[in-house]
Amino acid sequence: MRAFKPIKNIPDYHAFTIRANGTLSAIVTEIGVSLPQPTNIVAGGIAPSEMTLALWDTGAECSVINEATAKKLGLQPFTFAKVFGVHGAGDKLKNVYLVDLFLPNRIAVQGVRVVEGTITHGAFEILIGMDIMTLGDVSLTHVGGQTVFSFRMPSIQAIDYLKAGYGGRMAGKPI
């Protein structure tokens, strides 16, 4: 078995990993959210004004905040966006806010555009969409009955299971 090649001159990055026994039906983490702050303040370790649960959703193009959380933070929309739901609800004009997000392990993402949405399933108030996930590397594995989700930012190396040499074969053509 061949492992991934070690990275030379590794850039600074932040990462977190979640492990759970069994199969997770959703990836949910505690995150912080606040009004946007100047870069020097965030780098100095400002605490988020609200801690909440977030669902990591690869099916969401952008991150979403529910209306109640936006009101609690006193967010003011700076524009609007047409939102298309997966449940055929049609397109709707929704508020767009600017926030700072504080992911696990002190990963701060500043100036994130979040769209107001109605989150009706689960106890989470924010959806982390592909806009955040594509800022780093994401992996999800399930070996020996344990689900492992890991995220690092910034992206520093491609993860390709075929090239890793574990004997995998591509089934069909890539989309």
C-alpha angles and dihedrals in degrees: 000000000000122000127213113284113262115252117242118219094008111210120227111276141162124224143174134193131202120201126190134172111241130010116318115217091198138018107231125171136174111251137172125235130190144158111283113280132196112271095246092056094050091047088052091060109264113183118238114251095227132031115204144152121268132195116219103224120185088185092064117086092201138019119269134207124195120241096246093055092047090053093045089055092045092237118178119208115241096189143348133249135199107241125201116200126212091229095066094256089141128234119314134182109245136181118260120208135186116231142159114238124206110202123194117293094031097293104158119196112188131205097013116176107224124185120219111245142164109253107190103162123073134356096284125112100193134048115211104215136192090276088074099032092056090059088073146005122292128192133177122188136170113199127157093358094304124116114213123189118183133180130183131180132239104028109251108166139018116245109216117167093191093055092044089076102237093138097261122152128208110246106212131328123320115256 
